[in-house]
Amino acid sequence: MPKDNPFEAFIEAQRKTRILRTRKNLLYTFGSTRLPYVFLANSGINRGDVVMRKGEVSVDRPKIFTPSNPVELEGFGFEELEEGMIPVLLNRWVHFPPAKYHNSSSALEVLDGPFERAQEEIINRLDRQNDIRTGVIQGLEHLWGFSVLGYVGQMIVRSTPSNIGEYFEHYGLNNPEE
């Protein structure tokens, strides 16, 4: 990842990221949600091969209504950047909801053959296993962390209306007359 301009790296990653398969369930309103994923990228070393990274992001207790809380990131490959630079980017530019986001990678493999075949095999395998939790993400190999964060951001956007409704219901805020 380019150390000199993480903002440009973030923009490039988001332009090149495609969500090929999304998690069917929404994020939990209360507690933690685990977001397993498979990240695919054309190999930068072996032309014609595909780099596959499997992992899981734990999104701990999203706080929709408390924008003053910080974003905490662990395990996304940003360790070599100046400390605090990525959370500042996410808080100021894309307004990532305050929460703790922890990524843990479980596998890194190089697959032979064209990207389309790898994509099809992985999606078909997940469908056969009735796995409705695992997302499949395509992006640039060296910017995988930003692509995974983009996927998490899309899940947050998708879940927000339901999460707000559950929040109001939980705290009895649906009916102001009570």
PyMOL CGO cylinders between C-alpha atoms (Angstrom):
from pymol import cmd
from pymol.cgo import CYLINDER

trace = [
    CYLINDER, 0.00, 0.00, 0.00, 1.33, 3.46, -0.82, 0.3, 1, 1, 1, 1, 1, 1,
    CYLINDER, 1.33, 3.46, -0.82, 2.52, 5.11, 2.39, 0.3, 1, 1, 1, 1, 1, 1,
    CYLINDER, 2.52, 5.11, 2.39, 2.60, 8.60, 0.94, 0.3, 1, 1, 1, 1, 1, 1,
    CYLINDER, 2.60, 8.60, 0.94, -1.10, 9.06, 0.16, 0.3, 1, 1, 1, 1, 1, 1,
    CYLINDER, -1.10, 9.06, 0.16, -3.58, 6.73, 1.86, 0.3, 1, 1, 1, 1, 1, 1,
    CYLINDER, -3.58, 6.73, 1.86, -6.46, 8.94, 0.69, 0.3, 1, 1, 1, 1, 1, 1,
    CYLINDER, -6.46, 8.94, 0.69, -5.62, 8.23, -2.98, 0.3, 1, 1, 1, 1, 1, 1,
    CYLINDER, -5.62, 8.23, -2.98, -5.12, 4.54, -2.17, 0.3, 1, 1, 1, 1, 1, 1,
    CYLINDER, -5.12, 4.54, -2.17, -8.55, 4.47, -0.52, 0.3, 1, 1, 1, 1, 1, 1,
    CYLINDER, -8.55, 4.47, -0.52, -10.19, 6.09, -3.55, 0.3, 1, 1, 1, 1, 1, 1,
    CYLINDER, -10.19, 6.09, -3.55, -8.42, 3.73, -5.96, 0.3, 1, 1, 1, 1, 1, 1,
    CYLINDER, -8.42, 3.73, -5.96, -9.45, 0.71, -3.89, 0.3, 1, 1, 1, 1, 1, 1,
    CYLINDER, -9.45, 0.71, -3.89, -13.10, 1.78, -3.80, 0.3, 1, 1, 1, 1, 1, 1,
    CYLINDER, -13.10, 1.78, -3.80, -13.15, 2.31, -7.57, 0.3, 1, 1, 1, 1, 1, 1,
    CYLINDER, -13.15, 2.31, -7.57, -11.72, -1.16, -8.17, 0.3, 1, 1, 1, 1, 1, 1,
    CYLINDER, -11.72, -1.16, -8.17, -13.75, -3.03, -5.52, 0.3, 1, 1, 1, 1, 1, 1,
    CYLINDER, -13.75, -3.03, -5.52, -16.76, -5.10, -6.52, 0.3, 1, 1, 1, 1, 1, 1,
    CYLINDER, -16.76, -5.10, -6.52, -18.97, -7.01, -4.14, 0.3, 1, 1, 1, 1, 1, 1,
    CYLINDER, -18.97, -7.01, -4.14, -19.58, -10.28, -5.98, 0.3, 1, 1, 1, 1, 1, 1,
    CYLINDER, -19.58, -10.28, -5.98, -21.71, -11.85, -3.28, 0.3, 1, 1, 1, 1, 1, 1,
    CYLINDER, -21.71, -11.85, -3.28, -23.02, -10.21, -0.13, 0.3, 1, 1, 1, 1, 1, 1,
    CYLINDER, -23.02, -10.21, -0.13, -24.02, -11.53, 3.25, 0.3, 1, 1, 1, 1, 1, 1,
    CYLINDER, -24.02, -11.53, 3.25, -27.78, -12.18, 3.35, 0.3, 1, 1, 1, 1, 1, 1,
    CYLINDER, -27.78, -12.18, 3.35, -28.27, -11.25, 7.03, 0.3, 1, 1, 1, 1, 1, 1,
    CYLINDER, -28.27, -11.25, 7.03, -28.04, -7.69, 8.28, 0.3, 1, 1, 1, 1, 1, 1,
    CYLINDER, -28.04, -7.69, 8.28, -25.66, -6.51, 11.00, 0.3, 1, 1, 1, 1, 1, 1,
    CYLINDER, -25.66, -6.51, 11.00, -26.89, -7.01, 14.55, 0.3, 1, 1, 1, 1, 1, 1,
    CYLINDER, -26.89, -7.01, 14.55, -28.16, -3.88, 16.25, 0.3, 1, 1, 1, 1, 1, 1,
    CYLINDER, -28.16, -3.88, 16.25, -26.97, -4.94, 19.70, 0.3, 1, 1, 1, 1, 1, 1,
    CYLINDER, -26.97, -4.94, 19.70, -23.77, -6.91, 20.20, 0.3, 1, 1, 1, 1, 1, 1,
    CYLINDER, -23.77, -6.91, 20.20, -21.20, -8.07, 17.66, 0.3, 1, 1, 1, 1, 1, 1,
    CYLINDER, -21.20, -8.07, 17.66, -21.57, -9.31, 14.11, 0.3, 1, 1, 1, 1, 1, 1,
    CYLINDER, -21.57, -9.31, 14.11, -19.07, -11.59, 12.38, 0.3, 1, 1, 1, 1, 1, 1,
    CYLINDER, -19.07, -11.59, 12.38, -18.64, -10.94, 8.65, 0.3, 1, 1, 1, 1, 1, 1,
    CYLINDER, -18.64, -10.94, 8.65, -16.77, -13.81, 6.99, 0.3, 1, 1, 1, 1, 1, 1,
    CYLINDER, -16.77, -13.81, 6.99, -15.43, -12.98, 3.53, 0.3, 1, 1, 1, 1, 1, 1,
    CYLINDER, -15.43, -12.98, 3.53, -13.42, -14.28, 0.62, 0.3, 1, 1, 1, 1, 1, 1,
    CYLINDER, -13.42, -14.28, 0.62, -11.33, -11.61, -1.10, 0.3, 1, 1, 1, 1, 1, 1,
    CYLINDER, -11.33, -11.61, -1.10, -10.18, -12.27, -4.69, 0.3, 1, 1, 1, 1, 1, 1,
    CYLINDER, -10.18, -12.27, -4.69, -7.63, -10.34, -6.75, 0.3, 1, 1, 1, 1, 1, 1,
    CYLINDER, -7.63, -10.34, -6.75, -5.60, -10.94, -9.86, 0.3, 1, 1, 1, 1, 1, 1,
    CYLINDER, -5.60, -10.94, -9.86, -2.09, -11.84, -8.76, 0.3, 1, 1, 1, 1, 1, 1,
    CYLINDER, -2.09, -11.84, -8.76, 0.48, -9.09, -9.16, 0.3, 1, 1, 1, 1, 1, 1,
    CYLINDER, 0.48, -9.09, -9.16, 3.28, -11.67, -9.28, 0.3, 1, 1, 1, 1, 1, 1,
    CYLINDER, 3.28, -11.67, -9.28, 1.93, -14.61, -11.29, 0.3, 1, 1, 1, 1, 1, 1,
    CYLINDER, 1.93, -14.61, -11.29, -0.04, -13.33, -14.26, 0.3, 1, 1, 1, 1, 1, 1,
    CYLINDER, -0.04, -13.33, -14.26, -3.20, -15.34, -14.84, 0.3, 1, 1, 1, 1, 1, 1,
    CYLINDER, -3.20, -15.34, -14.84, -3.41, -16.53, -11.22, 0.3, 1, 1, 1, 1, 1, 1,
    CYLINDER, -3.41, -16.53, -11.22, -5.77, -15.34, -8.50, 0.3, 1, 1, 1, 1, 1, 1,
    CYLINDER, -5.77, -15.34, -8.50, -4.90, -14.42, -4.92, 0.3, 1, 1, 1, 1, 1, 1,
    CYLINDER, -4.90, -14.42, -4.92, -7.56, -15.57, -2.47, 0.3, 1, 1, 1, 1, 1, 1,
    CYLINDER, -7.56, -15.57, -2.47, -7.66, -14.25, 1.08, 0.3, 1, 1, 1, 1, 1, 1,
    CYLINDER, -7.66, -14.25, 1.08, -10.20, -15.63, 3.54, 0.3, 1, 1, 1, 1, 1, 1,
    CYLINDER, -10.20, -15.63, 3.54, -11.01, -13.81, 6.70, 0.3, 1, 1, 1, 1, 1, 1,
    CYLINDER, -11.01, -13.81, 6.70, -13.62, -12.48, 9.03, 0.3, 1, 1, 1, 1, 1, 1,
    CYLINDER, -13.62, -12.48, 9.03, -14.34, -8.99, 10.30, 0.3, 1, 1, 1, 1, 1, 1,
    CYLINDER, -14.34, -8.99, 10.30, -15.88, -8.64, 13.71, 0.3, 1, 1, 1, 1, 1, 1,
    CYLINDER, -15.88, -8.64, 13.71, -17.97, -5.50, 14.01, 0.3, 1, 1, 1, 1, 1, 1,
    CYLINDER, -17.97, -5.50, 14.01, -18.38, -4.83, 17.72, 0.3, 1, 1, 1, 1, 1, 1,
    CYLINDER, -18.38, -4.83, 17.72, -21.36, -2.89, 18.92, 0.3, 1, 1, 1, 1, 1, 1,
    CYLINDER, -21.36, -2.89, 18.92, -21.98, -0.34, 16.16, 0.3, 1, 1, 1, 1, 1, 1,
    CYLINDER, -21.98, -0.34, 16.16, -23.07, 3.00, 17.59, 0.3, 1, 1, 1, 1, 1, 1,
    CYLINDER, -23.07, 3.00, 17.59, -25.23, 4.74, 15.04, 0.3, 1, 1, 1, 1, 1, 1,
    CYLINDER, -25.23, 4.74, 15.04, -26.16, 7.75, 17.18, 0.3, 1, 1, 1, 1, 1, 1,
    CYLINDER, -26.16, 7.75, 17.18, -22.83, 8.61, 18.80, 0.3, 1, 1, 1, 1, 1, 1,
    CYLINDER, -22.83, 8.61, 18.80, -20.56, 10.26, 16.20, 0.3, 1, 1, 1, 1, 1, 1,
    CYLINDER, -20.56, 10.26, 16.20, -18.03, 11.47, 18.76, 0.3, 1, 1, 1, 1, 1, 1,
    CYLINDER, -18.03, 11.47, 18.76, -16.79, 7.91, 19.45, 0.3, 1, 1, 1, 1, 1, 1,
    CYLINDER, -16.79, 7.91, 19.45, -13.67, 6.82, 17.54, 0.3, 1, 1, 1, 1, 1, 1,
    CYLINDER, -13.67, 6.82, 17.54, -13.32, 4.16, 14.85, 0.3, 1, 1, 1, 1, 1, 1,
    CYLINDER, -13.32, 4.16, 14.85, -10.96, 1.36, 15.92, 0.3, 1, 1, 1, 1, 1, 1,
    CYLINDER, -10.96, 1.36, 15.92, -9.36, -0.82, 13.22, 0.3, 1, 1, 1, 1, 1, 1,
    CYLINDER, -9.36, -0.82, 13.22, -7.25, -3.94, 13.72, 0.3, 1, 1, 1, 1, 1, 1,
    CYLINDER, -7.25, -3.94, 13.72, -5.86, -6.43, 11.21, 0.3, 1, 1, 1, 1, 1, 1,
    CYLINDER, -5.86, -6.43, 11.21, -6.49, -4.62, 7.91, 0.3, 1, 1, 1, 1, 1, 1,
    CYLINDER, -6.49, -4.62, 7.91, -2.84, -4.28, 6.85, 0.3, 1, 1, 1, 1, 1, 1,
    CYLINDER, -2.84, -4.28, 6.85, -2.53, -0.58, 7.69, 0.3, 1, 1, 1, 1, 1, 1,
    CYLINDER, -2.53, -0.58, 7.69, 0.14, -1.08, 10.34, 0.3, 1, 1, 1, 1, 1, 1,
    CYLINDER, 0.14, -1.08, 10.34, 2.90, 0.52, 8.24, 0.3, 1, 1, 1, 1, 1, 1,
    CYLINDER, 2.90, 0.52, 8.24, 1.02, 3.80, 7.88, 0.3, 1, 1, 1, 1, 1, 1,
    CYLINDER, 1.02, 3.80, 7.88, 1.38, 6.65, 10.32, 0.3, 1, 1, 1, 1, 1, 1,
    CYLINDER, 1.38, 6.65, 10.32, -0.53, 5.75, 13.48, 0.3, 1, 1, 1, 1, 1, 1,
    CYLINDER, -0.53, 5.75, 13.48, -4.06, 7.08, 13.47, 0.3, 1, 1, 1, 1, 1, 1,
    CYLINDER, -4.06, 7.08, 13.47, -4.07, 8.11, 9.79, 0.3, 1, 1, 1, 1, 1, 1,
    CYLINDER, -4.07, 8.11, 9.79, -6.70, 5.59, 8.60, 0.3, 1, 1, 1, 1, 1, 1,
    CYLINDER, -6.70, 5.59, 8.60, -9.22, 6.22, 11.41, 0.3, 1, 1, 1, 1, 1, 1,
    CYLINDER, -9.22, 6.22, 11.41, -8.92, 9.95, 10.72, 0.3, 1, 1, 1, 1, 1, 1,
    CYLINDER, -8.92, 9.95, 10.72, -9.61, 9.29, 7.01, 0.3, 1, 1, 1, 1, 1, 1,
    CYLINDER, -9.61, 9.29, 7.01, -12.64, 7.15, 7.85, 0.3, 1, 1, 1, 1, 1, 1,
    CYLINDER, -12.64, 7.15, 7.85, -14.03, 9.56, 10.43, 0.3, 1, 1, 1, 1, 1, 1,
    CYLINDER, -14.03, 9.56, 10.43, -13.58, 12.72, 8.37, 0.3, 1, 1, 1, 1, 1, 1,
    CYLINDER, -13.58, 12.72, 8.37, -14.14, 11.64, 4.81, 0.3, 1, 1, 1, 1, 1, 1,
    CYLINDER, -14.14, 11.64, 4.81, -16.47, 8.65, 4.69, 0.3, 1, 1, 1, 1, 1, 1,
    CYLINDER, -16.47, 8.65, 4.69, -18.00, 8.97, 8.16, 0.3, 1, 1, 1, 1, 1, 1,
    CYLINDER, -18.00, 8.97, 8.16, -17.59, 5.33, 9.18, 0.3, 1, 1, 1, 1, 1, 1,
    CYLINDER, -17.59, 5.33, 9.18, -19.83, 4.67, 12.19, 0.3, 1, 1, 1, 1, 1, 1,
    CYLINDER, -19.83, 4.67, 12.19, -17.98, 4.52, 15.49, 0.3, 1, 1, 1, 1, 1, 1,
    CYLINDER, -17.98, 4.52, 15.49, -17.30, 0.93, 16.50, 0.3, 1, 1, 1, 1, 1, 1,
    CYLINDER, -17.30, 0.93, 16.50, -14.47, -1.52, 16.78, 0.3, 1, 1, 1, 1, 1, 1,
    CYLINDER, -14.47, -1.52, 16.78, -13.66, -3.39, 13.58, 0.3, 1, 1, 1, 1, 1, 1,
    CYLINDER, -13.66, -3.39, 13.58, -11.30, -6.34, 13.90, 0.3, 1, 1, 1, 1, 1, 1,
    CYLINDER, -11.30, -6.34, 13.90, -10.17, -8.35, 10.87, 0.3, 1, 1, 1, 1, 1, 1,
    CYLINDER, -10.17, -8.35, 10.87, -8.61, -11.76, 11.21, 0.3, 1, 1, 1, 1, 1, 1,
    CYLINDER, -8.61, -11.76, 11.21, -7.30, -13.50, 8.12, 0.3, 1, 1, 1, 1, 1, 1,
    CYLINDER, -7.30, -13.50, 8.12, -7.53, -17.28, 8.13, 0.3, 1, 1, 1, 1, 1, 1,
    CYLINDER, -7.53, -17.28, 8.13, -6.03, -18.20, 4.75, 0.3, 1, 1, 1, 1, 1, 1,
    CYLINDER, -6.03, -18.20, 4.75, -4.03, -16.76, 1.89, 0.3, 1, 1, 1, 1, 1, 1,
    CYLINDER, -4.03, -16.76, 1.89, -3.74, -18.86, -1.27, 0.3, 1, 1, 1, 1, 1, 1,
    CYLINDER, -3.74, -18.86, -1.27, -2.80, -18.48, -4.91, 0.3, 1, 1, 1, 1, 1, 1,
    CYLINDER, -2.80, -18.48, -4.91, -5.28, -20.20, -7.24, 0.3, 1, 1, 1, 1, 1, 1,
    CYLINDER, -5.28, -20.20, -7.24, -4.37, -21.33, -10.76, 0.3, 1, 1, 1, 1, 1, 1,
    CYLINDER, -4.37, -21.33, -10.76, -6.37, -20.12, -13.70, 0.3, 1, 1, 1, 1, 1, 1,
    CYLINDER, -6.37, -20.12, -13.70, -8.49, -17.20, -14.74, 0.3, 1, 1, 1, 1, 1, 1,
    CYLINDER, -8.49, -17.20, -14.74, -10.32, -14.97, -12.30, 0.3, 1, 1, 1, 1, 1, 1,
    CYLINDER, -10.32, -14.97, -12.30, -13.78, -15.84, -13.63, 0.3, 1, 1, 1, 1, 1, 1,
    CYLINDER, -13.78, -15.84, -13.63, -13.27, -19.55, -12.94, 0.3, 1, 1, 1, 1, 1, 1,
    CYLINDER, -13.27, -19.55, -12.94, -12.08, -18.94, -9.37, 0.3, 1, 1, 1, 1, 1, 1,
    CYLINDER, -12.08, -18.94, -9.37, -15.00, -16.59, -8.71, 0.3, 1, 1, 1, 1, 1, 1,
    CYLINDER, -15.00, -16.59, -8.71, -17.54, -19.06, -10.05, 0.3, 1, 1, 1, 1, 1, 1,
    CYLINDER, -17.54, -19.06, -10.05, -16.09, -22.00, -8.09, 0.3, 1, 1, 1, 1, 1, 1,
    CYLINDER, -16.09, -22.00, -8.09, -16.05, -20.09, -4.80, 0.3, 1, 1, 1, 1, 1, 1,
    CYLINDER, -16.05, -20.09, -4.80, -19.57, -18.66, -5.17, 0.3, 1, 1, 1, 1, 1, 1,
    CYLINDER, -19.57, -18.66, -5.17, -20.95, -22.07, -6.24, 0.3, 1, 1, 1, 1, 1, 1,
    CYLINDER, -20.95, -22.07, -6.24, -19.26, -23.76, -3.25, 0.3, 1, 1, 1, 1, 1, 1,
    CYLINDER, -19.26, -23.76, -3.25, -20.76, -21.24, -0.82, 0.3, 1, 1, 1, 1, 1, 1,
    CYLINDER, -20.76, -21.24, -0.82, -24.20, -21.66, -2.42, 0.3, 1, 1, 1, 1, 1, 1,
    CYLINDER, -24.20, -21.66, -2.42, -23.98, -25.49, -2.21, 0.3, 1, 1, 1, 1, 1, 1,
    CYLINDER, -23.98, -25.49, -2.21, -23.07, -25.17, 1.47, 0.3, 1, 1, 1, 1, 1, 1,
    CYLINDER, -23.07, -25.17, 1.47, -26.06, -22.84, 2.02, 0.3, 1, 1, 1, 1, 1, 1,
    CYLINDER, -26.06, -22.84, 2.02, -23.60, -20.31, 3.45, 0.3, 1, 1, 1, 1, 1, 1,
    CYLINDER, -23.60, -20.31, 3.45, -25.58, -17.07, 3.63, 0.3, 1, 1, 1, 1, 1, 1,
    CYLINDER, -25.58, -17.07, 3.63, -23.04, -15.27, 5.83, 0.3, 1, 1, 1, 1, 1, 1,
    CYLINDER, -23.04, -15.27, 5.83, -19.91, -15.14, 3.63, 0.3, 1, 1, 1, 1, 1, 1,
    CYLINDER, -19.91, -15.14, 3.63, -19.35, -12.26, 1.25, 0.3, 1, 1, 1, 1, 1, 1,
    CYLINDER, -19.35, -12.26, 1.25, -17.13, -12.44, -1.83, 0.3, 1, 1, 1, 1, 1, 1,
    CYLINDER, -17.13, -12.44, -1.83, -15.15, -9.32, -2.68, 0.3, 1, 1, 1, 1, 1, 1,
    CYLINDER, -15.15, -9.32, -2.68, -13.03, -8.46, -5.73, 0.3, 1, 1, 1, 1, 1, 1,
    CYLINDER, -13.03, -8.46, -5.73, -10.34, -5.83, -5.54, 0.3, 1, 1, 1, 1, 1, 1,
    CYLINDER, -10.34, -5.83, -5.54, -6.69, -4.95, -5.95, 0.3, 1, 1, 1, 1, 1, 1,
    CYLINDER, -6.69, -4.95, -5.95, -4.27, -7.30, -4.20, 0.3, 1, 1, 1, 1, 1, 1,
    CYLINDER, -4.27, -7.30, -4.20, -2.18, -4.58, -2.53, 0.3, 1, 1, 1, 1, 1, 1,
    CYLINDER, -2.18, -4.58, -2.53, -5.25, -2.63, -1.33, 0.3, 1, 1, 1, 1, 1, 1,
    CYLINDER, -5.25, -2.63, -1.33, -7.24, -5.58, 0.04, 0.3, 1, 1, 1, 1, 1, 1,
    CYLINDER, -7.24, -5.58, 0.04, -7.77, -3.92, 3.45, 0.3, 1, 1, 1, 1, 1, 1,
    CYLINDER, -7.77, -3.92, 3.45, -9.57, -0.95, 1.91, 0.3, 1, 1, 1, 1, 1, 1,
    CYLINDER, -9.57, -0.95, 1.91, -11.73, -3.30, -0.18, 0.3, 1, 1, 1, 1, 1, 1,
    CYLINDER, -11.73, -3.30, -0.18, -12.74, -5.27, 2.90, 0.3, 1, 1, 1, 1, 1, 1,
    CYLINDER, -12.74, -5.27, 2.90, -13.57, -2.01, 4.70, 0.3, 1, 1, 1, 1, 1, 1,
    CYLINDER, -13.57, -2.01, 4.70, -15.68, -1.00, 1.68, 0.3, 1, 1, 1, 1, 1, 1,
    CYLINDER, -15.68, -1.00, 1.68, -17.62, -4.24, 2.05, 0.3, 1, 1, 1, 1, 1, 1,
    CYLINDER, -17.62, -4.24, 2.05, -18.13, -3.58, 5.77, 0.3, 1, 1, 1, 1, 1, 1,
    CYLINDER, -18.13, -3.58, 5.77, -19.31, -0.05, 4.90, 0.3, 1, 1, 1, 1, 1, 1,
    CYLINDER, -19.31, -0.05, 4.90, -21.85, -1.41, 2.43, 0.3, 1, 1, 1, 1, 1, 1,
    CYLINDER, -21.85, -1.41, 2.43, -23.16, -3.81, 5.07, 0.3, 1, 1, 1, 1, 1, 1,
    CYLINDER, -23.16, -3.81, 5.07, -23.50, -0.88, 7.50, 0.3, 1, 1, 1, 1, 1, 1,
    CYLINDER, -23.50, -0.88, 7.50, -25.48, 1.15, 4.95, 0.3, 1, 1, 1, 1, 1, 1,
    CYLINDER, -25.48, 1.15, 4.95, -27.71, -1.84, 4.15, 0.3, 1, 1, 1, 1, 1, 1,
    CYLINDER, -27.71, -1.84, 4.15, -28.35, -2.55, 7.85, 0.3, 1, 1, 1, 1, 1, 1,
    CYLINDER, -28.35, -2.55, 7.85, -28.89, 0.98, 9.13, 0.3, 1, 1, 1, 1, 1, 1,
    CYLINDER, -28.89, 0.98, 9.13, -32.68, 1.34, 8.53, 0.3, 1, 1, 1, 1, 1, 1,
    CYLINDER, -32.68, 1.34, 8.53, -33.39, -1.95, 10.31, 0.3, 1, 1, 1, 1, 1, 1,
    CYLINDER, -33.39, -1.95, 10.31, -30.89, -1.19, 13.10, 0.3, 1, 1, 1, 1, 1, 1,
    CYLINDER, -30.89, -1.19, 13.10, -32.52, 2.19, 13.77, 0.3, 1, 1, 1, 1, 1, 1,
    CYLINDER, -32.52, 2.19, 13.77, -35.97, 0.58, 13.90, 0.3, 1, 1, 1, 1, 1, 1,
    CYLINDER, -35.97, 0.58, 13.90, -34.73, -2.07, 16.33, 0.3, 1, 1, 1, 1, 1, 1,
    CYLINDER, -34.73, -2.07, 16.33, -33.03, 0.58, 18.46, 0.3, 1, 1, 1, 1, 1, 1,
    CYLINDER, -33.03, 0.58, 18.46, -36.25, 2.61, 18.69, 0.3, 1, 1, 1, 1, 1, 1,
    CYLINDER, -36.25, 2.61, 18.69, -38.30, -0.50, 19.48, 0.3, 1, 1, 1, 1, 1, 1,
    CYLINDER, -38.30, -0.50, 19.48, -35.83, -1.70, 22.14, 0.3, 1, 1, 1, 1, 1, 1,
    CYLINDER, -35.83, -1.70, 22.14, -35.93, 1.62, 23.98, 0.3, 1, 1, 1, 1, 1, 1,
    CYLINDER, -35.93, 1.62, 23.98, -39.67, 2.17, 23.50, 0.3, 1, 1, 1, 1, 1, 1,
    CYLINDER, -39.67, 2.17, 23.50, -39.21, 5.16, 21.22, 0.3, 1, 1, 1, 1, 1, 1,
    CYLINDER, -39.21, 5.16, 21.22, -41.71, 4.05, 18.53, 0.3, 1, 1, 1, 1, 1, 1,
    CYLINDER, -41.71, 4.05, 18.53, -44.78, 5.45, 20.25, 0.3, 1, 1, 1, 1, 1, 1,
    CYLINDER, -44.78, 5.45, 20.25, -44.23, 8.91, 21.77, 0.3, 1, 1, 1, 1, 1, 1,
    CYLINDER, -44.23, 8.91, 21.77, -47.63, 8.75, 23.59, 0.3, 1, 1, 1, 1, 1, 1,
    CYLINDER, -47.63, 8.75, 23.59, -46.52, 5.97, 25.95, 0.3, 1, 1, 1, 1, 1, 1,
]
cmd.load_cgo(trace, "trace")
